[in-house]
């Protein structure tokens, strides 16, 4: 079966977005890209600091509530529907719940062919990127670096600590069938 979706999971500032842009450049077919950041940006402003929505803590922690989860299910189902309709899709996600986050995707995906990719990055490297970006709560990268991978099963893992986005994308593209 031909891979219809690529799901990248990694902590904040691990390099997922750069890999996604490179994948879109190196893969021969057109691939749409969606990420958890665009989902959060699409939420009403009142949900971005609400216990029912998403809260970014001063220490870098992130918590989500019931309204966030309900909209996340709808967003996930919508993306899967696009893939079922024939679009090739790359997802840039942060599995805050580790294995439980992957299971939510698996439930929506059913038998859709997916390449699961873990994007790892040493905590100190991700923290340095976080400071350079300037658009993240400091501490988020360190808090997420390992927890997002707990219990998650991948087809492939890449490490952006010392490998550039293009190199990672080429490794991933070689596994797309």
VEXMARTOR-405838 format. One line per field, with one value per residue (C-alpha): residue number from 1; x, y, z. Coordinates in Angstrom, 2 decimals. Layout:
# residues N
nr NUM,...
east X,...
north Y,...
up Z,...
END
This chain:
# residues 177
nr 1,2,3,4,5,6,7,8,9,10,11,12,13,14,15,16,17,18,19,20,21,22,23,24,25,26,27,28,29,30,31,32,33,34,35,36,37,38,39,40,41,42,43,44,45,46,47,48,49,50,51,52,53,54,55,56,57,58,59,60,61,62,63,64,65,66,67,68,69,70,71,72,73,74,75,76,77,78,79,80,81,82,83,84,85,86,87,88,89,90,91,92,93,94,95,96,97,98,99,100,101,102,103,104,105,106,107,108,109,110,111,112,113,114,115,116,117,118,119,120,121,122,123,124,125,126,127,128,129,130,131,132,133,134,135,136,137,138,139,140,141,142,143,144,145,146,147,148,149,150,151,152,153,154,155,156,157,158,159,160,161,162,163,164,165,166,167,168,169,170,171,172,173,174,175,176,177
east 0.00,1.17,1.94,-0.86,0.29,3.55,3.15,6.12,6.16,8.68,8.98,8.85,11.81,12.97,13.03,9.79,8.67,11.98,11.78,8.21,9.27,12.16,9.91,7.57,10.57,12.11,9.04,8.02,4.26,2.61,2.07,-0.10,1.32,-0.60,0.63,-0.46,0.73,-1.70,-4.47,-3.74,-3.58,-7.03,-8.59,-10.57,-8.32,-10.35,-9.33,-5.60,-5.55,-8.49,-8.65,-11.16,-8.77,-4.98,-2.75,0.97,2.49,5.33,7.64,7.02,4.32,1.22,-2.22,-5.32,-8.98,-12.17,-13.07,-9.57,-9.84,-13.26,-11.99,-8.79,-10.88,-12.75,-9.48,-7.90,-10.95,-10.92,-7.27,-7.83,-10.82,-8.54,-6.07,-8.88,-10.01,-6.56,-4.44,-1.01,-0.58,2.33,1.51,3.79,2.60,3.65,2.33,1.96,0.24,2.86,1.27,-2.26,-1.75,-0.64,-3.66,-6.00,-4.47,-4.60,-8.30,-9.02,-6.67,-8.00,-6.23,-4.85,-1.15,0.98,4.70,5.26,8.39,9.95,11.87,14.39,16.61,18.88,17.20,20.01,19.97,16.17,16.36,18.88,16.57,13.68,15.55,16.55,12.94,11.61,8.01,7.94,7.75,11.27,11.38,8.86,11.53,13.23,9.90,8.78,12.04,11.50,7.91,6.41,8.13,7.08,5.34,5.16,6.00,7.74,8.61,11.61,13.40,15.60,17.71,18.06,20.69,23.45,21.60,20.11,16.43,17.23,19.22,16.38,13.84,15.85,16.00,12.23,11.53,13.54,11.03,7.90,6.42
north 0.00,3.51,5.73,8.28,10.06,10.81,11.66,13.31,13.46,15.38,17.96,21.69,23.09,19.60,20.57,19.06,22.11,22.31,18.62,19.08,21.90,19.78,16.74,18.82,19.78,16.31,14.08,13.68,14.06,17.10,16.64,18.87,19.80,20.38,20.78,21.14,24.78,25.63,23.83,25.84,29.06,28.25,28.07,31.05,33.32,32.64,28.96,29.75,30.48,28.45,25.22,23.94,24.87,24.96,26.51,27.17,27.24,29.58,26.57,25.27,22.77,22.48,21.30,20.80,20.58,18.96,21.61,21.36,17.55,17.73,20.12,18.09,15.00,16.95,18.35,14.88,13.34,16.14,15.57,11.82,12.49,14.51,11.62,9.14,11.42,11.06,13.88,12.94,14.53,15.26,15.91,17.80,16.92,16.94,13.85,15.41,12.21,9.91,6.59,7.87,10.62,8.07,5.92,8.87,9.15,5.37,5.32,7.98,6.46,2.92,1.08,4.17,3.63,5.80,6.27,7.05,9.16,10.09,13.37,13.40,16.25,16.56,18.67,21.25,21.69,22.09,24.57,26.66,26.69,27.65,30.74,31.68,31.35,33.70,32.52,29.73,29.63,28.82,25.36,23.85,22.15,20.55,19.51,17.79,16.34,12.84,12.68,12.94,9.70,7.60,4.45,5.64,3.10,4.41,3.07,5.40,7.85,10.80,13.01,16.69,17.35,16.97,16.21,19.04,19.04,18.15,15.08,13.94,14.56,12.49,9.62,9.81,10.15,6.98,5.09,6.45,3.75
up 0.00,-0.78,2.19,2.47,5.62,7.39,11.07,12.73,16.52,18.56,21.28,20.80,18.84,17.82,14.14,12.86,10.87,9.02,8.16,6.88,4.54,3.26,2.79,0.67,-1.47,-1.88,-2.20,-5.86,-5.25,-3.67,0.09,2.25,5.67,8.87,12.40,15.96,15.92,13.12,15.02,18.18,16.12,14.70,18.17,19.45,21.51,24.65,24.48,24.51,28.24,29.46,31.47,28.88,26.06,26.21,28.85,28.42,31.90,32.87,33.37,29.84,30.76,28.60,29.69,27.59,28.52,27.27,24.69,23.20,22.99,21.30,18.62,18.25,17.42,14.74,13.33,13.25,11.57,8.98,8.12,7.85,5.55,3.24,3.14,2.44,-0.41,-1.99,-0.56,0.75,4.16,6.51,10.17,12.56,16.06,19.71,21.51,24.95,26.07,24.54,23.55,24.27,21.67,19.09,19.91,19.18,15.71,15.18,16.05,13.41,10.82,10.81,7.99,6.24,5.37,7.66,8.22,11.92,12.47,15.79,15.68,18.49,19.58,22.59,25.24,25.36,21.57,21.50,24.41,22.46,19.44,21.70,22.93,19.36,18.14,20.75,20.27,22.87,26.64,27.81,29.30,26.89,24.75,27.76,29.28,26.06,24.71,26.11,27.38,23.88,22.87,25.90,24.68,21.06,18.35,15.23,11.81,11.75,14.04,13.11,15.36,14.54,17.21,14.61,11.37,9.32,8.31,4.70,5.72,7.98,5.22,2.75,5.25,5.71,1.98,1.32,3.50,1.80,-0.42
END
